[in-house]
Amino acid sequence: MTTRNLLVELLVEELPPKSLKQLGYSFAELITASLKAQDLVAKESHVTAYASPRRLAVHITHVAAQAADKAVSQKLMPVAVGLDNQGQATPPLLKKLASLELDASIVPQLKRVLEGKTETLFLDSTAKGTQLMDGLQKALQETIAKLPIPKVMTYQLADGWQSVNFVRPAHALMALHGAEVVPVNILGLQAGRETHGHRFEAKVNPIVLKDADSYAHQLAVEGAVIASFAERRAIIANQLAAAAAKENLTPIDDDALLDEVTALVEHPNVLVGKFAAEFLQVPQECLILTMKANQKYFPLLDTQGKLANKFLLVANIQPTDPGLIIGGNERVVRSRLADAKFFFDQDRKKKLASRVPELDKVVYHNRLGTQGQRMQYVRAIASMIGQQLGGEKLAAQAYEAATLAKADLLTDMVGEFPELQGIMGRYYAQHEDMEDDVAFAIEDHYKPRFAGDELPRNPVGVCVALADKLETLVNMFGIGQIPTGDKDPFALRRHALGAIRILTEKSLPIELDTFVQRIVEIIEDKDIPKEWANSQQSTAVAQQRVVLKESVEQLLAFIYERLAGSLREQGYTAQEVDAVLSLNLQNLSDIPKRLAAVRAFTALPEAVSLAAANKRVGNILKKTADVISAQVDVSLLQESAEQTLHQALVDMLPITDKAFAAGDYTASLQTLAALKSPIDTFFNHVMVNAEDESLRKNRLALLAQLHQVMNRVADISKLATT
C-alpha cells in the first residue's frame, strides 16, 4: 500500500488564546484517531500538530489514498430459520440477501458455524477499503463535533442562508495528500491548497501550498508565521531569556502566561520596556499582576527576586524601529500602574479594623449569612486552636488575625484584583504597624491555595488557616452542601486537603474527631452571634445554628477519603494506606510515620507470612461467639507450640512497647518478625477451637493478645495478598 503525507488546515478568525493550545492538540488527535480507525494511517505514522492564533492544522505521515480491503464475516440467521428441509433458502433468508443486493445463488457459499447449540449462517465477503476523501470527510465532521470548544459561535455563511456553529468564523480549508487536494468540505468551505500568512508581514498572500510537506516552511518564509505552537513557544522562551540576560534580570516564571502569549502571536518579537521607578513603592504583587493580567507582559526580577522597573513584551511584528511599539506599551502600562498606585494609596487611608463591620454587607451564603457573621465563628475557632497549641498569647494573636482576615475584601485593590486577597491584607496590616505574626497570618490563612502550595509560615497563620478551612467544611456539610461528582462550588475538597496538609506536615497534636466536635460546639454557641453584633454595632441577625451528628460523620468520612487519595498520590500503595487508615487514627500527624513503618515492614522476608497470619487470627476472632478474656492463663497452655508463642509474646512486649511509646513505629513493627516461626508452629500443631471450653477460651485470649500487638501500628492483615 503506497502512502503519502497528509496536511489539513482550518483557517479561522482569532481563536481564544487560553484555549488555543488544547484546541490545536485536540484537532490533530481527533483527525488522526478517526483516520486510524478507518485503516488509512500506517502504524509508523508521525503526527505534528500546528496551532496559531488564526489556524488549526495537522500533518500526518504515511496516509493511504485508500484503505486495504478487509475480509468480513456477516452473521445472517440460524440455519433452521434460513433453510428448509431440502436446504433451500426460506423467504426470511431471501429477504435478508436481497437487502445485501444478493440472491439465492449465493446460498451454497454460505458458511455454517455452530454457536453453542445453534447452527448459524454466515456470509464471508470482502469489504472495499475506505477512500481517503470519504475517510477525511468523516474525520473532519467528527473532529468539529468533538473539539473542546469553550463557547460556540453561530455565524452566517456567505450565501446568506445557511448558518454554522464553530468557535470562531472559519474562512478557508486546506487538505493536501502529497501534492493533491483532497476534495472535502466542512463549515461551508471547500478544501483547496491556499492559505493566508501574517496579516501585516506576509510576503505572499495568499500562500499557495506546493504539497503537504512544505506547509511549515512556506508559512514561515512566505507568510511570516511560525505555525507550530510548541516551536513558537520555545522561540518566545529563548527570546525572553536572552532579552532578560542583557538587562542582568530574570523574567517571571509563568507557564500559563507563556502559553497565552504564544497563542496571541504568529511572529514573536520580544522587546524591553520600562516604567517609572516610583511605582516600585507599590507592593510588587500588585504591579506583577497588573502587567501579567491586563497587558500580558513578563515582569523582570533581580537576583533577590525583587521587581525591577522593566518588563518584556511580545510583539507580533518585527519593525526596523521598535521604538513606537515600546513607547506605546510604556504609555499603557504607566496608566495601569498609576491605577494600582491610586488604589494602594486610597486603601491605606482607612484602617482594616474600620472595614470589618462592612463585612456584614457581604453575603457569604444565603443559609449561612454574611461574611461578617461567618468570621465570628472563624475567630472563635482560631482562638480555640491557639489556646490548644500555644496558650493565651497565641490565642489572642489568632483572634486578632481572624477578625481582620477578610477585611481586605472591601479594599479597592482586591476589588480590582481578587487574586490579591490576603496579600493586600498583610501589606495594609504592616502599614498599620501590626506585629508581623498577625500580618503574615492575614495573608497565610488562605494557604495552601493549591496542590504543592506552601503552608502558613507561623503558628498564628496555622491557627487561622485551620479555622477558616474547617469552619467552611463543618458549616457547609451542616447545610447539606456536600460535593458530588465533579461539582464542588465551594472548593470543599481543596479545603479538606489543605487542612490535612497543615495537620500532618506541621505535626500538630490534634485529635480530629474531638477537634471537629469542638468546632461544632462553637458554631452551635448561641451567644457568639450576639457578641459579634454588639461589638461591631452590626445589624446582623443573631441566629442559632445546629450541626447534625450525621453531617459530622459525613464530614469525617469525606476528610479521610481525601487523605487516602492524597497518600496514594504520594506513592503509597492502596494496601499500605488501608492498613494505616483502617485504624481510624485521629492524630493525622502520626500517619506519615506509620506509613513509613508499614513500608519498611513489607520489605521484611517475614512480612507476607505475618500479614496472612494476622488476617487468619482476625477471622477466627470475628467468628467466635465466646467471651474472650483479657488475660491468658499460663496453666492452661498445654501444647508446646502455644507455650512457645506465649513466651515469644512476653519476651517481645517490653521491646515493642518501648518503641511504640517513643513513636518509633518502624522498630515496633519490625519486632514482629520474631513471631513468624512461633505463629506458624502454633497453627500447624494447635487446634484453637478445642472442645474443652476452658482450653478454647484461653487460646482465643492468646490470639487476641497477638492480634492487639500486631495491629498497634497498622492493620497488617490489609497487606495480605490472599
C-alpha distance (Angstrom), angle and dihedral (degrees) to the residues before:
residue distance angle dihedral
M1 . . .
T2 3.79 . .
T3 3.79 116.6 .
R4 3.78 138.7 -168.9
N5 3.77 133.7 -170.9
L6 3.79 120.5 -90.8
L7 3.81 128.9 -144.6
V8 3.79 123.3 -171.2
E9 3.81 122.9 179.6
L10 3.78 132.0 176.5
L11 3.82 112.5 -161.8
V12 3.79 112.5 -154.3
E13 3.77 142.7 160.4
E14 3.80 117.5 -83.7
L15 3.80 109.3 -48.5
P16 3.84 124.3 -140.4
P17 3.80 103.3 -82.9
K18 3.81 96.6 -144.5
S19 3.81 90.1 53.9
L20 3.80 100.8 39.8
K21 3.80 98.2 91.6
Q22 3.80 93.1 52.9
L23 3.80 92.9 41.0
G24 3.81 90.6 53.7
Y25 3.79 94.9 50.3
S26 3.80 92.7 42.9
F27 3.82 92.5 49.7
A28 3.80 90.5 53.5
E29 3.80 95.7 42.3
L30 3.80 96.1 46.8
I31 3.80 95.7 48.7
T32 3.80 91.5 45.8
A33 3.80 93.4 47.1
S34 3.80 91.9 51.2
L35 3.81 93.4 48.8
K36 3.81 90.8 47.3
A37 3.79 90.5 51.6
Q38 3.79 87.6 55.7
D39 3.85 91.7 50.0
L40 3.79 92.8 -115.8
V41 3.81 96.4 121.6
A42 3.80 123.8 68.3
K43 3.81 121.5 -128.6
E44 3.81 92.0 -115.0
S45 3.79 91.6 54.9
H46 3.81 120.0 133.4
V47 3.80 121.7 -149.1
T48 3.81 125.8 -152.7
A49 3.78 120.3 -171.2
Y50 3.80 121.7 -151.1
A51 3.78 127.4 -167.0
S52 3.78 131.4 165.8
P53 3.81 131.5 159.2
R54 3.81 90.1 -84.1
R55 3.79 106.0 29.7
L56 3.79 147.3 49.1
A57 3.78 115.8 -162.0
V58 3.77 144.3 160.3
H59 3.81 133.7 -160.7
I60 3.82 115.7 -156.9
T61 3.79 123.4 -175.3
H62 3.83 126.1 -146.6
V63 3.79 99.7 24.5
A64 3.82 117.7 163.3
A65 3.81 124.8 -134.8
Q66 3.78 87.4 -136.9
A67 3.78 131.9 10.6
A68 3.80 118.4 -117.3
D69 3.78 117.8 -93.0
K70 3.79 113.9 -97.7
A71 3.76 131.7 -145.7
V72 3.80 109.6 -127.4
S73 3.77 132.6 -173.6
Q74 3.80 115.2 -153.3
K75 3.79 122.2 -160.5
L76 3.80 111.1 -133.3
M77 3.81 112.9 172.6
P78 3.83 143.2 -61.0
V79 3.80 114.8 -62.1
A80 3.80 90.0 -122.9
V81 3.81 89.4 60.5
G82 3.80 99.2 38.4
L83 3.84 101.4 44.4
D84 3.80 132.1 44.1
N85 3.82 126.3 -140.8
Q86 3.83 90.8 -80.7
G87 3.82 91.9 51.9
Q88 3.79 93.2 -107.8
A89 3.78 123.8 140.2
T90 3.80 115.2 -92.9
P91 3.83 122.3 -139.8
P92 3.86 92.0 -99.3
L93 3.81 90.7 54.7
L94 3.81 92.5 45.2
K95 3.79 89.6 51.0
K96 3.80 91.2 50.4
L97 3.82 91.8 48.3
A98 3.80 90.8 48.8
S99 3.79 90.1 55.6
L100 3.81 86.4 56.6
E101 3.84 90.7 48.2
L102 3.83 91.3 -109.4
D103 3.82 134.3 117.8
A104 3.81 140.2 -154.2
S105 3.81 92.4 -73.7
I106 3.81 88.8 78.7
V107 3.83 93.6 58.3
P108 3.86 95.7 92.2
Q109 3.83 88.0 56.3
L110 3.80 94.8 54.4
K111 3.79 115.3 112.0
R112 3.80 123.8 -131.0
V113 3.83 116.3 -142.3
L114 3.78 125.5 -178.0
E115 3.83 110.1 -131.6
G116 3.78 106.6 -174.2
K117 3.81 103.4 -55.5
T118 3.80 94.2 -21.7
E119 3.80 125.1 88.7
T120 3.81 110.2 -144.6
L121 3.82 134.5 -166.1
F122 3.81 118.5 -124.5
L123 3.79 129.6 -173.8
D124 3.81 115.6 -144.5
S125 3.77 114.8 -155.7
T126 3.77 143.5 146.8
A127 3.80 119.5 -106.4
K128 3.77 116.7 -149.2
G129 3.78 113.6 -117.9
T130 3.80 118.4 -107.1
Q131 3.79 115.7 -96.3
L132 3.81 115.9 -126.0
M133 3.80 92.9 -118.8
D134 3.80 91.5 57.3
G135 3.79 93.7 39.8
L136 3.79 94.3 49.6
Q137 3.80 91.6 46.1
K138 3.78 89.4 55.1
A139 3.81 91.4 44.6
L140 3.81 92.4 52.4
Q141 3.79 93.1 49.0
E142 3.80 92.0 48.9
T143 3.81 92.0 45.9
I144 3.79 95.4 51.0
A145 3.81 89.3 49.4
K146 3.82 94.4 48.9
L147 3.81 103.1 39.4
P148 3.84 112.4 123.3
I149 3.79 93.5 -115.5
P150 3.83 112.0 175.0
K151 3.80 93.7 -154.1
V152 3.80 126.9 5.0
M153 3.81 122.0 -137.8
T154 3.79 124.2 -150.1
Y155 3.79 114.1 -148.6
Q156 3.79 137.7 168.1
L157 3.78 122.6 -111.2
A158 3.77 123.3 -127.6
D159 3.81 92.5 -95.8
G160 3.79 88.4 69.1
W161 3.79 92.9 -131.1
Q162 3.78 109.5 71.0
S163 3.79 126.8 66.0
V164 3.80 127.2 -163.3
N165 3.80 135.4 -170.5
F166 3.79 125.1 -126.6
V167 3.79 140.5 132.1
R168 3.84 90.6 -96.5
P169 3.83 133.5 -3.5
A170 3.82 110.4 -76.5
H171 3.81 119.5 -139.6
A172 3.80 108.0 179.0
L173 3.79 141.8 15.2
M174 3.77 124.2 -155.1
A175 3.82 124.0 -170.2
L176 3.79 119.8 170.1
H177 3.79 127.5 174.5
G178 3.75 100.5 -167.5
A179 3.80 101.7 -48.1
E180 3.81 95.2 -26.8
V181 3.79 125.9 96.8
V182 3.81 114.4 -123.9
P183 3.84 104.8 -139.9
V184 3.80 100.0 -131.7
N185 3.79 130.2 135.2
I186 3.78 138.4 -155.8
L187 3.81 136.7 165.8
G188 3.81 89.7 12.5
L189 3.83 92.1 -56.4
Q190 3.80 128.3 122.2
A191 3.79 116.3 -144.6
G192 3.79 118.7 -109.4
R193 3.78 139.3 151.0
E194 3.82 99.3 -100.7
T195 3.78 127.4 101.4
H196 3.80 136.9 159.6
G197 3.77 130.0 -115.9
H198 3.80 133.1 -156.5
R199 3.81 113.6 -18.7
F200 3.82 92.8 -127.0
E201 3.79 109.8 13.4
A202 3.81 104.4 42.9
K203 3.82 112.1 124.4
V204 3.80 92.7 -156.2
N205 3.79 127.3 32.5
P206 2.95 120.5 -145.4
I207 3.79 101.2 24.2
V208 3.80 112.0 -142.3
L209 3.77 107.5 -151.3
K210 3.82 116.1 -137.0
D211 3.77 95.6 -156.6
A212 3.78 142.3 -30.7
D213 3.80 94.6 -83.6
S214 3.80 95.2 54.5
Y215 3.82 94.1 59.6
A216 3.78 101.7 101.7
H217 3.82 93.9 37.5
Q218 3.80 95.9 49.3
L219 3.78 92.8 46.2
A220 3.81 90.7 51.0
V221 3.82 96.9 44.9
E222 3.80 102.0 33.0
G223 3.78 101.3 23.9
A224 3.84 103.6 34.6
V225 3.82 88.8 -130.3
I226 3.79 127.9 132.0
A227 3.80 96.7 -151.9
S228 3.81 98.9 -171.7
F229 3.79 113.9 86.1
A230 3.80 91.9 -155.4
E231 3.81 93.3 48.5
R232 3.80 92.4 46.3
R233 3.80 90.8 49.3
A234 3.80 91.9 51.1
I235 3.82 90.8 49.3
I236 3.81 91.3 51.6
A237 3.82 92.2 47.3
N238 3.80 91.0 51.1
Q239 3.80 92.4 46.8
L240 3.81 91.1 48.9
A241 3.79 91.9 51.0
A242 3.81 92.8 46.8
A243 3.82 94.5 47.5
A244 3.82 92.1 47.0
A245 3.80 92.1 48.0
K246 3.81 90.5 56.9
E247 3.81 87.5 57.9
N248 3.83 92.7 44.2
L249 3.79 87.7 -119.0
T250 3.81 137.6 113.1
P251 3.82 126.4 -125.6
I252 3.77 115.8 -125.6
D253 3.81 112.9 -95.1
D254 3.79 107.7 -119.8
D255 3.80 118.7 145.5
A256 3.81 93.5 -175.7
L257 3.81 91.4 54.1
L258 3.81 90.9 46.9
D259 3.81 90.4 51.9
E260 3.80 91.6 48.6
V261 3.79 94.1 48.8
T262 3.81 90.1 46.9
A263 3.79 86.8 56.0
L264 3.81 92.1 52.2
V265 3.81 100.7 54.7
E266 3.80 136.6 52.7
H267 3.82 98.4 -174.1
P268 3.82 107.0 31.4
N269 3.78 122.4 -151.7
V270 3.82 117.8 175.1
L271 3.82 115.7 -148.4
V272 3.82 133.3 -179.3
G273 3.79 121.3 -122.7
K274 3.79 132.9 175.5
F275 3.78 141.2 -157.2
A276 3.80 135.4 -156.5
A277 3.82 113.4 -70.8
E278 3.82 90.4 -132.9
F279 3.80 89.2 76.1
L280 3.81 89.3 66.0
Q281 3.82 86.7 78.9
V282 3.79 86.0 75.8
P283 3.85 114.3 83.5
Q284 3.77 106.8 -86.0
E285 3.80 92.2 -129.8
C286 3.82 87.7 66.0
L287 3.79 94.1 48.6
I288 3.79 93.5 44.8
L289 3.79 93.0 49.6
T290 3.80 91.5 46.4
M291 3.79 92.5 52.7
K292 3.79 94.5 43.0
A293 3.80 101.0 41.5
N294 3.78 100.8 37.8
Q295 3.80 104.5 29.4
K296 3.82 105.4 20.3
Y297 3.82 90.2 -127.3
F298 3.78 125.5 152.4
P299 3.84 108.9 -126.1
L300 3.81 115.8 -143.5
L301 3.80 124.7 -129.2
D302 3.79 131.3 -161.0
T303 3.80 124.9 -130.7
Q304 3.83 90.7 -82.7
G305 3.79 92.2 53.8
K306 3.80 92.5 -106.5
L307 3.79 119.8 142.1
A308 3.80 116.3 -104.6
N309 3.80 123.0 -151.0
K310 3.81 90.4 -109.1
F311 3.78 133.7 84.3
L312 3.80 140.4 -177.3
L313 3.78 123.5 -122.4
V314 3.80 127.2 -169.2
A315 3.78 111.8 -137.6
N316 3.79 124.1 -164.1
I317 3.80 94.8 -141.4
Q318 3.79 134.7 54.8
P319 3.82 108.5 -143.6
T320 3.78 122.2 179.5
D321 3.80 89.5 -118.1
P322 3.83 112.2 35.2
G323 3.81 92.2 -176.8
L324 3.79 94.7 103.7
I325 3.82 91.9 51.5
I326 3.80 92.8 47.7
G327 3.81 92.9 44.8
G328 3.79 92.9 49.7
N329 3.79 92.5 50.2
E330 3.80 91.7 46.7
R331 3.80 90.7 54.4
V332 3.80 90.5 50.0
V333 3.80 94.5 48.2
R334 3.80 91.0 46.6
S335 3.79 91.0 60.8
R336 3.81 91.7 45.0
L337 3.79 92.9 50.8
A338 3.79 90.5 44.9
D339 3.80 88.1 57.5
A340 3.81 90.0 50.8
K341 3.81 91.3 49.4
F342 3.79 90.8 48.9
F343 3.81 91.7 51.5
F344 3.80 90.7 48.0
D345 3.80 93.8 48.9
Q346 3.79 93.4 46.0
D347 3.80 94.3 46.9
R348 3.81 92.2 54.0
K349 3.80 91.3 58.2
K350 3.79 89.4 72.2
K351 3.81 123.9 57.0
L352 3.78 120.6 -124.3
A353 3.80 92.0 -123.5
S354 3.81 90.9 57.8
R355 3.81 89.4 57.7
V356 3.81 95.1 53.9
P357 3.86 96.8 84.2
E358 3.81 88.0 54.1
L359 3.81 89.0 65.0
D360 3.80 86.4 78.9
K361 3.80 86.5 70.8
V362 3.81 92.5 56.1
V363 3.81 111.4 86.8
Y364 3.79 112.7 -137.4
H365 3.80 100.1 176.6
N366 3.78 130.0 -18.7
R367 3.82 90.3 -124.2
L368 3.80 96.7 39.7
G369 3.77 101.0 42.5
T370 3.78 129.3 -134.7
Q371 3.77 132.8 -17.5
G372 3.80 87.5 -107.2
Q373 3.79 92.2 55.6
R374 3.77 90.4 47.3
M375 3.79 94.1 52.4
Q376 3.79 91.6 57.0
Y377 3.79 87.2 69.8
V378 3.79 94.4 40.9
R379 3.79 92.7 55.3
A380 3.81 92.1 46.6
I381 3.81 90.3 50.5
A382 3.82 91.8 44.9
S383 3.78 89.9 51.6
M384 3.81 90.8 49.9
I385 3.80 91.1 51.1
G386 3.79 91.0 47.1
Q387 3.81 91.0 51.6
Q388 3.79 90.4 51.0
L389 3.80 95.8 46.3
G390 3.80 103.3 35.7
G391 3.77 114.3 -0.9
E392 3.81 132.6 -119.4
K393 3.80 98.7 -24.5
L394 3.80 95.2 51.6
A395 3.81 90.2 43.7
A396 3.82 91.0 54.0
Q397 3.81 92.7 47.1
A398 3.79 91.8 48.0
Y399 3.81 90.3 49.2
E400 3.80 91.7 52.3
A401 3.81 94.6 45.4
A402 3.81 92.3 47.6
T403 3.79 91.4 49.8
L404 3.81 90.8 56.0
A405 3.81 98.3 32.8
K406 3.81 96.7 101.6
A407 3.81 98.8 31.8
D408 3.81 93.4 99.8
L409 3.81 89.4 63.9
L410 3.79 85.2 81.3
T411 3.81 95.8 52.8
D412 3.80 123.6 105.1
M413 3.80 92.2 -123.3
V414 3.80 94.7 55.6
G415 3.78 89.7 41.4
E416 3.81 87.6 59.4
F417 3.80 96.0 38.0
P418 3.84 112.3 25.6
E419 3.81 88.7 -178.9
L420 3.83 87.6 73.5
Q421 3.80 96.1 62.4
G422 3.77 109.4 130.3
I423 3.79 91.9 15.2
M424 3.80 92.3 70.0
G425 3.78 90.8 42.7
R426 3.79 88.2 59.1
Y427 3.82 92.7 49.9
Y428 3.79 92.7 48.1
A429 3.82 91.2 47.4
Q430 3.80 90.3 51.8
H431 3.80 89.4 48.6
E432 3.81 86.7 57.2
D433 3.82 89.3 51.7
M434 3.78 94.8 -115.0
E435 3.77 115.1 163.2
D436 3.79 113.2 -86.4
D437 3.80 94.5 -119.2
V438 3.80 90.3 61.9
A439 3.81 94.9 39.8
F440 3.80 94.1 50.9
A441 3.81 90.5 45.0
I442 3.83 89.2 59.6
E443 3.80 88.6 58.2
D444 3.78 97.0 37.2
H445 3.79 99.1 49.7
Y446 3.82 88.0 86.0
K447 3.81 91.4 56.5
P448 2.92 133.4 144.9
R449 3.80 88.5 39.1
F450 3.82 94.3 171.5
A451 3.80 142.4 0.1
G452 3.79 109.9 -57.6
D453 3.81 94.0 13.8
E454 3.80 118.0 140.7
L455 3.80 120.0 -98.0
P456 3.83 126.1 -120.0
R457 3.78 108.9 -65.9
N458 3.83 99.9 -138.2
P459 3.84 139.1 30.9
V460 3.82 92.9 -102.4
G461 3.80 90.5 56.1
V462 3.82 90.0 47.3
C463 3.82 90.8 54.4
V464 3.81 95.1 48.6
A465 3.82 94.6 41.3
L466 3.80 91.7 51.9
A467 3.79 91.4 45.4
D468 3.80 93.1 49.2
K469 3.80 94.2 48.9
L470 3.79 98.3 41.8
E471 3.81 94.5 44.1
T472 3.80 87.5 54.4
L473 3.79 91.9 49.2
V474 3.81 96.2 45.9
N475 3.80 95.3 45.8
M476 3.81 95.1 43.0
F477 3.77 92.6 49.1
G478 3.79 87.7 44.2
I479 3.81 90.8 62.4
G480 3.80 94.1 40.8
Q481 3.80 97.8 -103.3
I482 3.79 94.4 144.1
P483 3.84 119.6 158.8
T484 3.79 114.2 -109.3
G485 3.79 125.8 -168.7
D486 3.78 109.0 -37.1
K487 3.82 93.3 -23.4
D488 3.78 113.5 107.2
P489 3.82 107.5 142.9
F490 3.81 94.2 168.9
A491 3.82 94.9 46.4
L492 3.80 91.7 -120.9
R493 3.80 92.5 157.9
R494 3.81 89.1 56.6
H495 3.81 91.2 47.2
A496 3.81 91.2 50.9
L497 3.79 93.4 48.0
G498 3.81 90.4 47.5
A499 3.81 91.7 52.3
I500 3.80 90.3 47.1
R501 3.80 92.0 52.1
I502 3.81 92.6 49.0
L503 3.82 93.0 48.3
T504 3.80 94.6 46.5
E505 3.79 104.2 34.6
K506 3.80 94.1 41.8
S507 3.85 89.2 46.6
L508 3.80 92.2 -133.5
P509 3.85 115.3 -173.7
I510 3.79 93.4 -130.8
E511 3.80 127.2 136.2
L512 3.79 104.2 -141.0
D513 3.82 100.5 -148.8
T514 3.81 93.3 45.7
F515 3.78 90.1 44.1
V516 3.81 94.1 51.8
Q517 3.80 90.9 46.7
R518 3.82 89.7 53.0
I519 3.81 89.0 52.6
V520 3.79 89.6 50.9
E521 3.81 89.5 53.4
I522 3.81 90.4 51.9
I523 3.80 92.0 48.9
E524 3.81 90.4 48.9
D525 3.84 92.6 48.7
K526 3.82 103.4 117.1
D527 3.80 93.4 -159.6
I528 3.81 97.0 62.2
P529 3.83 97.4 73.8
K530 3.82 89.7 49.4
E531 3.80 92.6 50.4
W532 3.78 90.9 49.9
A533 3.78 94.5 49.2
N534 3.81 92.3 49.0
S535 3.79 95.8 46.3
Q536 3.79 93.5 47.9
Q537 3.79 98.4 38.2
S538 3.75 82.9 -125.3
T539 3.76 130.4 166.7
A540 3.81 89.4 -142.2
V541 3.78 114.0 136.6
A542 3.79 114.6 -120.4
Q543 3.76 108.9 -127.1
Q544 3.77 134.3 -178.9
R545 3.78 115.5 -126.6
V546 3.78 127.1 -158.5
V547 3.80 124.9 -165.5
L548 3.80 112.6 -161.9
K549 3.80 121.4 -133.6
E550 3.81 89.4 -121.9
S551 3.81 90.0 57.5
V552 3.81 91.0 53.0
E553 3.79 91.1 49.9
Q554 3.81 90.6 49.6
L555 3.80 90.6 49.7
L556 3.80 94.2 50.4
A557 3.81 90.5 48.6
F558 3.81 88.8 48.9
I559 3.81 92.0 52.0
Y560 3.81 92.2 49.0
E561 3.82 90.8 49.2
R562 3.80 89.7 53.7
L563 3.80 89.9 46.0
A564 3.81 92.2 51.8
G565 3.80 91.6 48.9
S566 3.78 92.0 47.8
L567 3.80 92.4 50.8
R568 3.81 91.9 50.0
E569 3.81 89.4 51.1
Q570 3.81 87.6 53.9
G571 3.81 89.4 61.0
Y572 3.79 104.1 -94.4
T573 3.79 116.3 134.4
A574 3.78 121.6 -114.5
Q575 3.83 89.0 -112.8
E576 3.81 93.1 52.5
V577 3.80 91.8 48.5
D578 3.79 92.6 46.1
A579 3.81 91.4 48.9
V580 3.80 91.7 58.2
L581 3.80 101.9 34.4
S582 3.80 94.0 46.9
L583 3.82 86.9 73.4
N584 3.83 87.0 67.1
L585 3.80 91.7 -130.9
Q586 3.78 114.2 -164.5
N587 3.82 98.4 -166.4
L588 3.81 98.9 74.2
S589 3.80 92.6 -173.8
D590 3.83 87.2 70.2
I591 3.78 94.1 58.7
P592 3.85 100.6 79.4
K593 3.81 90.8 52.5
R594 3.80 91.6 48.5
L595 3.80 91.6 48.6
A596 3.80 90.6 51.5
A597 3.82 88.3 50.8
V598 3.82 91.8 50.2
R599 3.79 91.5 50.2
A600 3.81 90.7 50.4
F601 3.81 89.5 47.6
T602 3.81 93.3 53.0
A603 3.82 88.7 57.9
L604 3.83 90.8 62.2
P605 3.83 116.3 100.3
E606 3.82 88.5 -131.0
A607 3.81 94.1 54.0
V608 3.81 99.4 91.8
S609 3.80 93.4 48.8
L610 3.81 93.6 45.1
A611 3.81 92.6 48.6
A612 3.81 90.9 51.3
A613 3.80 91.1 46.4
N614 3.80 91.8 50.0
K615 3.79 90.1 51.2
R616 3.81 89.6 51.0
V617 3.79 92.1 48.9
G618 3.79 90.8 49.7
N619 3.80 92.3 51.4
I620 3.82 91.8 49.7
L621 3.80 92.0 50.9
K622 3.81 92.5 47.2
K623 3.79 93.5 52.3
T624 3.82 98.5 47.2
A625 3.77 120.1 99.8
D626 3.81 92.2 -164.3
V627 3.78 122.8 109.7
I628 3.79 103.4 -114.6
S629 3.79 118.6 -139.2
A630 3.78 120.5 -132.7
Q631 3.81 90.4 -136.9
V632 3.79 131.9 61.3
D633 3.80 116.2 -134.7
V634 3.81 103.6 -137.0
S635 3.79 91.3 -161.7
L636 3.80 90.4 63.6
L637 3.83 94.6 54.6
Q638 3.82 97.1 105.1
E639 3.78 102.9 159.9
S640 3.81 119.5 73.1
A641 3.85 90.0 -133.9
E642 3.79 92.7 58.7
Q643 3.81 91.2 43.5
T644 3.80 89.7 52.3
L645 3.80 92.7 48.6
H646 3.79 92.0 48.5
Q647 3.80 91.7 49.6
A648 3.80 91.2 48.1
L649 3.80 88.6 53.8
V650 3.80 92.2 48.1
D651 3.81 91.7 49.7
M652 3.78 93.7 46.0
L653 3.82 100.8 44.5
P654 3.84 98.3 77.2
I655 3.80 90.3 50.4
T656 3.79 96.5 47.2
D657 3.83 92.4 40.9
K658 3.79 91.1 54.6
A659 3.80 92.9 47.8
F660 3.81 92.6 46.1
A661 3.81 93.0 48.6
A662 3.81 89.9 51.4
G663 3.81 90.8 51.6
D664 3.80 91.7 -113.3
Y665 3.77 94.1 138.0
T666 3.79 93.9 164.6
A667 3.80 92.2 59.6
S668 3.80 90.8 42.8
L669 3.80 92.1 55.8
Q670 3.79 95.8 41.8
T671 3.80 91.4 58.1
L672 3.81 86.1 69.3
A673 3.79 89.3 73.6
A674 3.81 88.3 79.7
L675 3.81 89.5 63.0
K676 3.81 97.4 60.1
S677 3.77 97.3 88.5
P678 3.84 96.3 42.1
I679 3.82 90.9 47.9
D680 3.80 93.2 49.0
T681 3.80 91.1 48.3
F682 3.80 91.2 47.5
F683 3.79 94.2 55.3
N684 3.80 92.1 43.4
H685 3.83 95.4 53.1
V686 3.82 109.3 20.3
M687 3.80 127.5 76.9
V688 3.79 104.9 -147.7
N689 3.80 96.5 -168.6
A690 3.77 95.1 56.1
E691 3.79 118.8 172.2
D692 3.79 90.3 -123.2
E693 3.82 103.7 87.1
S694 3.81 95.6 -149.9
L695 3.80 92.6 50.5
R696 3.82 91.7 46.5
K697 3.80 94.6 49.7
N698 3.80 91.6 46.1
R699 3.80 91.7 52.0
L700 3.79 90.0 47.8
A701 3.82 88.7 51.5
L702 3.81 88.7 52.3
L703 3.81 90.8 50.8
A704 3.81 90.8 46.7
Q705 3.80 90.1 55.4
L706 3.79 89.9 47.4
H707 3.81 91.2 48.9
Q708 3.79 92.1 50.6
V709 3.81 92.7 50.4
M710 3.79 93.7 46.8
N711 3.82 94.2 50.3
R712 3.79 102.7 44.5
V713 3.80 94.7 100.7
A714 3.81 98.2 28.0
D715 3.77 140.4 -21.7
I716 3.78 96.3 -95.5
S717 3.80 91.6 -174.5
K718 3.82 85.1 78.8
L719 3.82 87.0 67.4
A720 3.81 92.5 60.8
T721 3.79 113.0 114.8
T722 3.81 94.6 -150.5
